[in-house]
């Protein structure tokens, strides 16, 4: 559910109910900096830092980024260096700490497992992020937006208290080029290495043909799911309205999934009791639900965005567009059509292109043999100067800044310009009003769980 929407509060609420609450692991370092920049008004970040096992590292993060009383409304949020293959230690420590805090807070006060979800496309922070989450006792790591073949080995390495490696995808690099990133826990621990339990690993894929490898289960997302969708298999074709066309090759062979003999969960349009029962009848262990939870009182989505989209859903006139161009990853990206956000053509065109968070940058080999970084949503001239094709810049949106704006951490630019939001939800947006009690304008995570489980003893992921 994007940066900070599936936050620790939402995951905590869901896990306490006996289901698998999952926090979003994307950009947690930048999100922590902004929470501390706002003065940590509820004290949650301080509480998480107090539980962090490496006390000097926790002190450094607090001293560096905490703003007593919070920054003024006119002051921009502090930026950290964008991620690159050879990270400065300060940024690595921030990443470890941020992932620890999110998982620790989600786990506190109950004994049920909590998961964390990463995007395979956001590769550079993986090693530090996963280590921080495992320090907090994360029970399950999920990953999609790519084929996450390397993650099981990383989990194994950390559980064995040894260093881990991750081969960075670098466009133009020779097959035998050393593009590996490395993380040695011994270089960051203060004292003996803590013993870590290997979490389960669930790969989020779009087809049973991709369901292979050393995993503990699969989440099979259909093209109706929110966020990034897998591109259609074969040559992409568009509808008259400009959305990708999905066909028979994109359908999941449930019989083949069952034959794998590992648990699987179905996702994308399964946020109802009927769809849960259907999934169970097909042999699924349960379902993954996102959109319904995005509008709960516990989620991090801005209240004004929740109110507007819930009102539209109640009136059955909310619109969701599968944008084939919006994401710099090249994957289709599901967008709620909402005035005042970057889904509005006027807002998109008026925004000055800038790339100062850089989580979706791609690594490429420069002519002199070094690793460079570029994003098709950055200024066009800059992208082209990095040997990027100009046609790749058309329609691209800065998801990094937009997703921060979704959770009330929007950056302030010169002249008081505020970064616009861009809400991602699934095609079933118009169904979320089913969770509202008569006369109510809000609902909770418990309302969703209780309604989904009505008439069944299933568990959800």
Kinemage of the C-alpha trace (Angstrom):
@kinemage 1
@onewidth
@group {chain A} dominant
@subgroup {mainchain}
@vectorlist {calphas} color= white
{ca unk a 1} P 0.000 0.000 0.000
{ca unk a 2} L 2.847 2.340 -0.664
{ca unk a 3} L 5.070 4.367 1.608
{ca unk a 4} L 3.664 4.626 5.133
{ca unk a 5} L 0.060 3.627 4.342
{ca unk a 6} L 0.425 0.103 5.682
{ca unk a 7} L 2.222 1.484 8.707
{ca unk a 8} L 3.035 -0.031 12.084
{ca unk a 9} L -0.333 0.970 13.548
{ca unk a 10} L -2.284 -0.848 10.841
{ca unk a 11} L -0.059 -3.933 10.936
{ca unk a 12} L -0.292 -3.983 14.734
{ca unk a 13} L -4.096 -3.845 14.609
{ca unk a 14} L -4.329 -6.653 12.050
{ca unk a 15} L -1.794 -8.931 13.748
{ca unk a 16} L -3.467 -8.525 17.141
{ca unk a 17} L -6.592 -9.942 15.508
{ca unk a 18} L -4.725 -13.132 14.581
{ca unk a 19} L -4.041 -12.287 10.952
{ca unk a 20} L -0.734 -11.365 9.325
{ca unk a 21} L -0.318 -7.604 9.572
{ca unk a 22} L 2.249 -6.376 7.042
{ca unk a 23} L 4.137 -3.081 7.134
{ca unk a 24} L 5.365 -1.423 3.982
{ca unk a 25} L 9.167 -1.495 3.932
{ca unk a 26} L 9.562 1.042 1.129
{ca unk a 27} L 11.440 4.274 1.977
{ca unk a 28} L 11.253 3.731 5.729
{ca unk a 29} L 14.534 5.601 6.196
{ca unk a 30} L 13.191 8.749 4.528
{ca unk a 31} L 9.905 8.355 6.376
{ca unk a 32} L 11.699 8.125 9.740
{ca unk a 33} L 13.615 11.327 8.974
{ca unk a 34} L 10.330 13.126 8.282
{ca unk a 35} L 8.641 11.744 11.386
{ca unk a 36} L 11.565 12.934 13.479
{ca unk a 37} L 11.575 16.220 11.563
{ca unk a 38} L 7.968 16.726 12.681
{ca unk a 39} L 9.088 16.316 16.284
{ca unk a 40} L 7.872 12.733 16.877
{ca unk a 41} L 4.792 14.215 18.544
{ca unk a 42} L 3.381 10.913 19.840
{ca unk a 43} L 6.773 9.619 20.967
{ca unk a 44} L 6.475 6.402 18.955
{ca unk a 45} L 9.814 6.779 17.174
{ca unk a 46} L 11.603 7.498 20.457
{ca unk a 47} L 9.973 4.417 21.966
{ca unk a 48} L 11.186 2.294 19.076
{ca unk a 49} L 14.683 3.730 19.296
{ca unk a 50} L 14.809 2.969 23.017
{ca unk a 51} L 14.267 -0.708 22.170
{ca unk a 52} L 16.933 -0.813 19.453
{ca unk a 53} L 19.762 -3.185 20.503
{ca unk a 54} L 22.678 -1.034 19.306
{ca unk a 55} L 22.502 1.926 21.642
{ca unk a 56} L 25.173 4.137 20.071
{ca unk a 57} L 23.630 3.726 16.616
{ca unk a 58} L 20.225 4.697 18.013
{ca unk a 59} L 21.740 7.761 19.681
{ca unk a 60} L 23.395 8.859 16.448
{ca unk a 61} L 20.127 8.640 14.507
{ca unk a 62} L 18.205 10.565 17.162
{ca unk a 63} L 20.823 13.285 17.521
{ca unk a 64} L 21.144 13.684 13.761
{ca unk a 65} L 17.501 13.880 12.710
{ca unk a 66} L 15.228 14.760 15.653
{ca unk a 67} L 13.824 18.307 15.561
{ca unk a 68} L 12.504 19.326 19.014
{ca unk a 69} L 8.977 20.655 18.633
{ca unk a 70} L 8.996 19.819 14.933
{ca unk a 71} L 9.929 21.927 11.927
{ca unk a 72} L 7.758 24.853 10.859
{ca unk a 73} L 5.108 24.281 8.179
{ca unk a 74} L 7.124 26.407 5.745
{ca unk a 75} L 10.406 24.563 6.267
{ca unk a 76} L 11.288 21.766 3.841
{ca unk a 77} L 11.940 18.298 5.175
{ca unk a 78} L 15.579 17.354 5.451
{ca unk a 79} L 16.866 15.160 2.653
{ca unk a 80} L 19.295 12.282 3.045
{ca unk a 81} L 21.674 11.151 0.282
{ca unk a 82} L 19.984 9.043 -2.390
{ca unk a 83} L 20.843 5.364 -2.226
{ca unk a 84} L 23.744 3.997 -4.242
{ca unk a 85} L 25.635 0.760 -4.384
{ca unk a 86} L 28.383 1.970 -2.045
{ca unk a 87} L 26.368 3.565 0.735
{ca unk a 88} L 27.678 6.000 3.356
{ca unk a 89} L 27.574 4.336 6.772
{ca unk a 90} L 25.208 6.988 8.125
{ca unk a 91} L 22.568 6.082 5.533
{ca unk a 92} L 22.960 2.353 6.164
{ca unk a 93} L 22.501 2.867 9.900
{ca unk a 94} L 19.400 4.975 9.294
{ca unk a 95} L 17.951 2.213 7.135
{ca unk a 96} L 18.631 -0.476 9.756
{ca unk a 97} L 17.080 1.582 12.520
{ca unk a 98} L 14.016 2.636 10.523
{ca unk a 99} L 13.110 -0.929 9.582
{ca unk a 100} L 13.630 -2.087 13.157
{ca unk a 101} L 11.320 0.576 14.569
{ca unk a 102} L 8.464 -0.155 12.154
{ca unk a 103} L 8.506 -3.889 12.862
{ca unk a 104} L 9.099 -3.499 16.605
{ca unk a 105} L 6.101 -1.192 17.027
{ca unk a 106} L 3.891 -3.483 14.929
{ca unk a 107} L 4.886 -6.491 17.074
{ca unk a 108} L 4.616 -4.868 20.484
{ca unk a 109} L 1.960 -6.137 22.880
{ca unk a 110} L 1.080 -9.433 21.187
{ca unk a 111} L 2.720 -12.701 20.155
{ca unk a 112} L 1.422 -12.969 16.594
{ca unk a 113} L 3.736 -12.653 13.570
{ca unk a 114} L 4.186 -9.427 11.613
{ca unk a 115} L 5.388 -9.203 8.019
{ca unk a 116} L 7.212 -6.583 5.994
{ca unk a 117} L 6.794 -6.000 2.270
{ca unk a 118} L 9.548 -4.739 -0.062
{ca unk a 119} L 9.721 -3.943 -3.764
{ca unk a 120} L 12.311 -5.935 -5.680
{ca unk a 121} L 12.775 -2.900 -7.925
{ca unk a 122} L 14.071 -0.896 -4.940
{ca unk a 123} L 17.172 -3.057 -4.619
{ca unk a 124} L 19.867 -0.951 -3.036
{ca unk a 125} L 18.401 -0.698 0.513
{ca unk a 126} L 17.474 -4.407 0.687
{ca unk a 127} L 20.405 -5.710 2.724
{ca unk a 128} L 20.295 -3.092 5.481
{ca unk a 129} L 16.480 -3.018 5.522
{ca unk a 130} L 16.055 -6.758 5.945
{ca unk a 131} L 18.694 -6.859 8.673
{ca unk a 132} L 16.882 -4.145 10.622
{ca unk a 133} L 13.563 -5.962 10.255
{ca unk a 134} L 15.104 -9.239 11.436
{ca unk a 135} L 16.621 -7.501 14.459
{ca unk a 136} L 13.039 -6.648 15.404
{ca unk a 137} L 11.886 -10.253 14.940
{ca unk a 138} L 9.927 -9.909 11.721
{ca unk a 139} L 8.022 -13.124 11.052
{ca unk a 140} L 7.597 -12.894 7.310
{ca unk a 141} L 9.266 -11.048 4.437
{ca unk a 142} L 7.222 -10.463 1.288
{ca unk a 143} L 8.545 -9.078 -1.976
{ca unk a 144} L 7.071 -8.260 -5.363
{ca unk a 145} L 7.523 -5.782 -8.247
{ca unk a 146} L 10.055 -8.119 -9.821
{ca unk a 147} L 11.252 -11.679 -9.323
{ca unk a 148} L 12.933 -11.841 -5.890
{ca unk a 149} L 15.230 -14.821 -6.397
{ca unk a 150} L 18.028 -13.587 -4.130
{ca unk a 151} L 16.093 -12.894 -0.941
{ca unk a 152} L 15.975 -16.440 0.539
{ca unk a 153} L 19.776 -16.527 0.562
{ca unk a 154} L 19.926 -13.186 2.371
{ca unk a 155} L 17.585 -14.460 5.078
{ca unk a 156} L 19.648 -17.625 5.438
{ca unk a 157} L 22.864 -15.631 5.804
{ca unk a 158} L 21.557 -13.345 8.532
{ca unk a 159} L 20.087 -16.278 10.454
{ca unk a 160} L 23.536 -17.906 10.275
{ca unk a 161} L 25.154 -14.646 11.515
{ca unk a 162} L 27.258 -14.226 8.378
{ca unk a 163} L 27.474 -11.525 5.722
{ca unk a 164} L 24.960 -11.411 2.897
{ca unk a 165} L 25.270 -10.471 -0.778
{ca unk a 166} L 22.816 -9.129 -3.329
{ca unk a 167} L 23.605 -8.718 -7.020
{ca unk a 168} L 22.427 -5.299 -8.166
{ca unk a 169} L 20.782 -5.156 -11.581
{ca unk a 170} L 22.893 -2.766 -13.653
{ca unk a 171} L 21.734 -2.012 -17.185
{ca unk a 172} L 24.529 -2.537 -19.676
{ca unk a 173} L 26.790 -4.460 -17.295
{ca unk a 174} L 28.482 -7.604 -18.565
{ca unk a 175} L 27.041 -10.855 -17.264
{ca unk a 176} L 30.231 -11.573 -15.303
{ca unk a 177} L 30.596 -8.048 -13.911
{ca unk a 178} L 30.792 -7.753 -10.134
{ca unk a 179} L 27.743 -5.675 -9.236
{ca unk a 180} L 27.196 -7.287 -5.856
{ca unk a 181} L 26.296 -5.366 -2.748
{ca unk a 182} L 27.510 -6.778 0.551
{ca unk a 183} L 26.435 -6.380 4.167
{ca unk a 184} L 28.365 -7.800 7.117
{ca unk a 185} L 26.402 -7.669 10.398
{ca unk a 186} L 29.659 -7.735 12.354
{ca unk a 187} L 30.521 -4.286 10.998
{ca unk a 188} L 27.417 -2.771 12.619
{ca unk a 189} L 26.774 -4.773 15.784
{ca unk a 190} L 27.826 -3.294 19.106
{ca unk a 191} L 29.112 -6.324 20.954
{ca unk a 192} L 28.305 -9.956 20.137
{ca unk a 193} L 26.117 -10.571 17.121
{ca unk a 194} L 22.495 -11.095 18.175
{ca unk a 195} L 20.950 -14.408 17.203
{ca unk a 196} L 18.258 -13.917 14.590
{ca unk a 197} L 15.393 -16.160 13.563
{ca unk a 198} L 14.932 -16.645 9.837
{ca unk a 199} L 11.540 -15.257 8.803
{ca unk a 200} L 9.342 -16.994 6.286
{ca unk a 201} L 9.608 -15.677 2.748
{ca unk a 202} L 6.587 -15.123 0.507
{ca unk a 203} L 7.209 -14.161 -3.107
{ca unk a 204} L 4.570 -11.898 -4.635
{ca unk a 205} L 4.145 -12.940 -8.253
{ca unk a 206} L 1.534 -12.544 -10.958
{ca unk a 207} L 1.596 -16.039 -12.434
{ca unk a 208} L 2.115 -19.627 -11.405
{ca unk a 209} L 4.860 -19.818 -14.065
{ca unk a 210} L 6.979 -17.554 -11.851
{ca unk a 211} L 6.230 -19.522 -8.709
{ca unk a 212} L 9.480 -21.363 -8.165
{ca unk a 213} L 12.555 -21.158 -5.958
{ca unk a 214} L 13.251 -21.562 -2.256
{ca unk a 215} L 10.232 -19.879 -0.724
{ca unk a 216} L 7.692 -20.608 1.998
{ca unk a 217} L 4.716 -19.550 -0.075
{ca unk a 218} L 3.409 -17.313 -2.843
{ca unk a 219} L 1.073 -14.385 -3.076
{ca unk a 220} L -0.513 -14.391 -6.525
{ca unk a 221} L -1.611 -10.882 -7.488
{ca unk a 222} L -4.049 -10.351 -10.318
{ca unk a 223} L -3.952 -7.186 -12.477
{ca unk a 224} L -6.812 -5.736 -10.426
{ca unk a 225} L -4.551 -5.279 -7.368
{ca unk a 226} L -3.409 -1.815 -6.340
{ca unk a 227} L 0.124 -0.477 -6.632
{ca unk a 228} L 2.409 -1.900 -9.294
{ca unk a 229} L 0.936 -4.550 -11.586
{ca unk a 230} L 2.999 -6.997 -13.581
{ca unk a 231} L 3.020 -6.061 -17.281
{ca unk a 232} L 0.886 -8.248 -19.543
{ca unk a 233} L 2.797 -11.233 -20.884
{ca unk a 234} L 3.782 -10.662 -24.488
{ca unk a 235} L 3.586 -7.349 -26.347
{ca unk a 236} L 1.651 -4.746 -24.391
{ca unk a 237} L -1.555 -3.569 -26.008
{ca unk a 238} L -3.764 -0.767 -24.690
{ca unk a 239} L -7.508 -0.306 -24.476
{ca unk a 240} L -9.236 2.709 -25.999
{ca unk a 241} L -8.808 4.480 -22.670
{ca unk a 242} L -5.071 3.713 -22.563
{ca unk a 243} L -4.957 0.877 -20.046
{ca unk a 244} L -2.972 -2.364 -20.540
{ca unk a 245} L -4.874 -5.338 -21.928
{ca unk a 246} L -4.531 -8.561 -19.952
{ca unk a 247} L -5.451 -11.852 -21.595
{ca unk a 248} L -5.459 -15.600 -21.252
{ca unk a 249} L -1.689 -15.808 -20.789
{ca unk a 250} L -2.025 -13.670 -17.667
{ca unk a 251} L -4.538 -15.968 -15.977
{ca unk a 252} L -3.349 -18.064 -13.054
{ca unk a 253} L -3.411 -21.840 -13.368
{ca unk a 254} L -4.643 -22.726 -9.894
{ca unk a 255} L -4.210 -26.442 -10.496
{ca unk a 256} L -0.528 -25.873 -11.205
{ca unk a 257} L -0.262 -23.790 -8.045
{ca unk a 258} L -1.790 -26.526 -5.938
{ca unk a 259} L 0.642 -29.027 -7.464
{ca unk a 260} L 3.604 -27.053 -6.098
{ca unk a 261} L 2.672 -28.183 -2.618
{ca unk a 262} L 3.400 -24.831 -0.921
{ca unk a 263} L 0.875 -22.403 0.563
{ca unk a 264} L -0.429 -19.644 -1.675
{ca unk a 265} L -2.626 -16.613 -1.145
{ca unk a 266} L -4.700 -14.875 -3.810
{ca unk a 267} L -4.716 -11.103 -4.159
{ca unk a 268} L -6.401 -8.469 -6.272
{ca unk a 269} L -10.148 -8.165 -5.833
{ca unk a 270} L -10.375 -10.617 -2.926
{ca unk a 271} L -11.537 -8.128 -0.301
{ca unk a 272} L -14.933 -9.664 0.406
{ca unk a 273} L -16.233 -12.711 2.330
{ca unk a 274} L -17.408 -14.292 -0.922
{ca unk a 275} L -13.999 -13.972 -2.590
{ca unk a 276} L -12.263 -15.326 0.498
{ca unk a 277} L -14.505 -18.402 0.455
{ca unk a 278} L -13.836 -18.775 -3.277
{ca unk a 279} L -10.074 -18.651 -2.701
{ca unk a 280} L -10.246 -21.252 0.042
{ca unk a 281} L -12.334 -23.523 -2.172
{ca unk a 282} L -9.578 -23.295 -4.800
{ca unk a 283} L -6.968 -24.493 -2.308
{ca unk a 284} L -5.530 -21.126 -1.278
{ca unk a 285} L -4.338 -20.665 2.293
{ca unk a 286} L -6.134 -17.337 2.352
{ca unk a 287} L -6.131 -13.952 0.683
{ca unk a 288} L -4.074 -10.780 0.708
{ca unk a 289} L -6.163 -7.636 1.120
{ca unk a 290} L -4.843 -4.107 0.595
{ca unk a 291} L -7.376 -1.574 -0.645
{ca unk a 292} L -9.945 -2.231 2.093
{ca unk a 293} L -7.308 -1.673 4.793
{ca unk a 294} L -5.950 1.502 3.154
{ca unk a 295} L -9.083 3.357 4.262
{ca unk a 296} L -9.169 2.181 7.875
{ca unk a 297} L -8.618 4.676 10.664
{ca unk a 298} L -5.312 2.917 11.470
{ca unk a 299} L -3.747 3.336 8.021
{ca unk a 300} L -1.316 6.144 7.308
{ca unk a 301} L -3.240 7.542 4.326
{ca unk a 302} L -4.097 11.223 4.823
{ca unk a 303} L -7.535 11.746 6.340
{ca unk a 304} L -8.652 14.136 3.604
{ca unk a 305} L -7.797 11.585 0.915
{ca unk a 306} L -9.628 8.857 2.847
{ca unk a 307} L -12.735 11.008 3.227
{ca unk a 308} L -12.902 12.015 -0.429
{ca unk a 309} L -12.330 8.539 -1.840
{ca unk a 310} L -14.644 6.866 0.700
{ca unk a 311} L -17.374 9.319 -0.262
{ca unk a 312} L -16.834 8.485 -3.920
{ca unk a 313} L -16.867 4.767 -3.148
{ca unk a 314} L -20.127 5.113 -1.241
{ca unk a 315} L -21.602 6.857 -4.278
{ca unk a 316} L -20.132 4.170 -6.555
{ca unk a 317} L -18.413 6.773 -8.722
{ca unk a 318} L -14.761 6.360 -7.739
{ca unk a 319} L -12.484 5.765 -10.728
{ca unk a 320} L -9.222 3.816 -10.889
{ca unk a 321} L -6.894 3.938 -13.896
{ca unk a 322} L -4.154 1.413 -14.646
{ca unk a 323} L -1.505 3.828 -15.882
{ca unk a 324} L 1.075 2.133 -18.143
{ca unk a 325} L 3.419 5.142 -17.943
{ca unk a 326} L 3.236 6.615 -14.442
{ca unk a 327} L 5.848 4.453 -12.729
{ca unk a 328} L 9.550 4.915 -13.548
{ca unk a 329} L 9.874 1.136 -13.140
{ca unk a 330} L 8.024 0.582 -16.419
{ca unk a 331} L 5.411 -1.524 -14.610
{ca unk a 332} L 1.746 -0.492 -14.906
{ca unk a 333} L 0.675 1.434 -11.804
{ca unk a 334} L -2.860 1.658 -10.434
{ca unk a 335} L -3.988 5.249 -9.739
{ca unk a 336} L -7.148 6.659 -8.146
{ca unk a 337} L -8.514 9.507 -10.250
{ca unk a 338} L -8.703 12.424 -7.845
{ca unk a 339} L -8.590 16.171 -8.438
{ca unk a 340} L -5.674 17.953 -6.832
{ca unk a 341} L -3.390 14.915 -7.110
{ca unk a 342} L -0.924 13.997 -9.841
{ca unk a 343} L -3.639 11.928 -11.511
{ca unk a 344} L -5.035 15.319 -12.564
{ca unk a 345} L -3.329 16.255 -15.861
{ca unk a 346} L -3.122 19.912 -14.868
{ca unk a 347} L -1.416 19.100 -11.573
{ca unk a 348} L 1.012 16.718 -13.265
{ca unk a 349} L 1.962 19.238 -15.960
{ca unk a 350} L 2.411 22.065 -13.457
{ca unk a 351} L 4.796 20.110 -11.234
{ca unk a 352} L 8.475 20.786 -11.798
{ca unk a 353} L 10.270 17.511 -12.471
{ca unk a 354} L 12.701 16.738 -9.689
{ca unk a 355} L 14.298 13.549 -8.332
{ca unk a 356} L 15.592 14.075 -4.802
{ca unk a 357} L 14.520 10.836 -3.107
{ca unk a 358} L 15.542 8.452 -5.854
{ca unk a 359} L 14.198 5.125 -4.574
{ca unk a 360} L 13.079 4.101 -8.071
{ca unk a 361} L 16.271 5.084 -9.861
{ca unk a 362} L 17.779 2.405 -12.082
{ca unk a 363} L 21.473 1.594 -12.072
{ca unk a 364} L 23.262 1.627 -15.423
{ca unk a 365} L 26.796 1.185 -16.687
{ca unk a 366} L 28.380 4.470 -17.772
{ca unk a 367} L 30.702 4.663 -20.816
{ca unk a 368} L 33.719 4.796 -18.487
{ca unk a 369} L 32.688 1.577 -16.745
{ca unk a 370} L 31.261 3.065 -13.546
{ca unk a 371} L 27.784 2.661 -12.111
{ca unk a 372} L 25.432 5.563 -12.758
{ca unk a 373} L 21.872 6.163 -11.629
{ca unk a 374} L 18.899 7.629 -13.453
{ca unk a 375} L 15.121 7.891 -13.171
{ca unk a 376} L 12.765 8.431 -16.067
{ca unk a 377} L 10.735 10.807 -13.852
{ca unk a 378} L 13.706 13.119 -13.279
{ca unk a 379} L 14.222 16.254 -15.426
{ca unk a 380} L 14.182 15.158 -19.049
{ca unk a 381} L 17.519 16.743 -19.989
{ca unk a 382} L 19.204 15.058 -17.036
{ca unk a 383} L 17.806 11.650 -17.948
{ca unk a 384} L 18.815 11.966 -21.604
{ca unk a 385} L 22.304 13.101 -20.572
{ca unk a 386} L 22.626 9.768 -18.775
{ca unk a 387} L 21.946 7.899 -22.038
{ca unk a 388} L 18.276 7.451 -21.216
{ca unk a 389} L 15.816 7.377 -24.118
{ca unk a 390} L 13.685 10.514 -24.204
{ca unk a 391} L 10.547 8.523 -25.013
{ca unk a 392} L 10.925 6.791 -21.628
{ca unk a 393} L 10.218 10.107 -19.868
{ca unk a 394} L 6.725 10.619 -21.315
{ca unk a 395} L 4.040 10.480 -18.644
{ca unk a 396} L 6.404 9.406 -15.876
{ca unk a 397} L 5.450 10.561 -12.379
{ca unk a 398} L 7.606 11.017 -9.293
{ca unk a 399} L 6.119 8.254 -7.162
{ca unk a 400} L 8.647 8.778 -4.367
{ca unk a 401} L 7.509 12.316 -3.554
{ca unk a 402} L 3.854 11.582 -4.332
{ca unk a 403} L 3.675 8.593 -1.983
{ca unk a 404} L 5.240 10.662 0.806
{ca unk a 405} L 2.517 13.243 0.204
{ca unk a 406} L -0.124 10.508 0.532
{ca unk a 407} L 0.767 10.106 4.208
{ca unk a 408} L 1.078 13.784 5.081
{ca unk a 409} L 4.862 14.010 4.670
{ca unk a 410} L 4.796 16.095 1.479
{ca unk a 411} L 7.900 18.107 0.669
{ca unk a 412} L 7.755 21.907 0.642
{ca unk a 413} L 9.394 23.532 -2.375
{ca unk a 414} L 10.434 27.134 -3.045
{ca unk a 415} L 7.611 29.650 -2.876
{ca unk a 416} L 5.558 27.355 -0.646
{ca unk a 417} L 4.833 24.848 -3.416
{ca unk a 418} L 3.690 21.536 -1.929
{ca unk a 419} L 4.337 18.168 -3.556
{ca unk a 420} L 1.025 16.644 -4.752
{ca unk a 421} L -0.231 13.215 -3.747
{ca unk a 422} L -0.953 10.256 -6.026
{ca unk a 423} L -3.126 7.560 -4.447
{ca unk a 424} L -2.783 3.952 -5.530
{ca unk a 425} L -5.647 1.525 -4.880
{ca unk a 426} L -7.093 -1.592 -6.465
{ca unk a 427} L -9.909 -1.815 -8.965
{ca unk a 428} L -12.315 -2.774 -6.172
{ca unk a 429} L -12.212 0.749 -4.668
{ca unk a 430} L -15.966 1.187 -5.084
{ca unk a 431} L -16.604 -1.828 -2.836
{ca unk a 432} L -14.882 -0.503 0.309
{ca unk a 433} L -18.024 1.270 1.506
{ca unk a 434} L -19.289 -2.186 2.482
{ca unk a 435} L -17.203 -1.872 5.651
{ca unk a 436} L -18.969 1.320 6.791
{ca unk a 437} L -21.667 0.838 9.406
{ca unk a 438} L -24.948 2.676 8.685
{ca unk a 439} L -24.384 6.391 9.173
{ca unk a 440} L -20.641 5.970 9.774
{ca unk a 441} L -17.931 7.775 7.829
{ca unk a 442} L -14.985 5.693 9.054
{ca unk a 443} L -14.201 2.048 9.753
{ca unk a 444} L -11.421 0.124 11.471
{ca unk a 445} L -9.121 -2.771 10.683
{ca unk a 446} L -11.248 -4.912 12.997
{ca unk a 447} L -14.332 -4.070 10.926
{ca unk a 448} L -12.578 -5.383 7.817
{ca unk a 449} L -11.230 -8.543 9.429
{ca unk a 450} L -14.511 -9.426 11.127
{ca unk a 451} L -16.526 -8.968 7.954
{ca unk a 452} L -14.077 -10.892 5.762
{ca unk a 453} L -14.029 -13.817 8.174
{ca unk a 454} L -17.785 -13.954 8.612
{ca unk a 455} L -18.853 -17.551 8.027
{ca unk a 456} L -15.334 -18.967 7.731
{ca unk a 457} L -12.417 -19.930 9.982
{ca unk a 458} L -9.799 -18.791 7.446
{ca unk a 459} L -6.684 -16.779 8.041
{ca unk a 460} L -5.569 -13.920 5.817
{ca unk a 461} L -2.135 -12.751 4.705
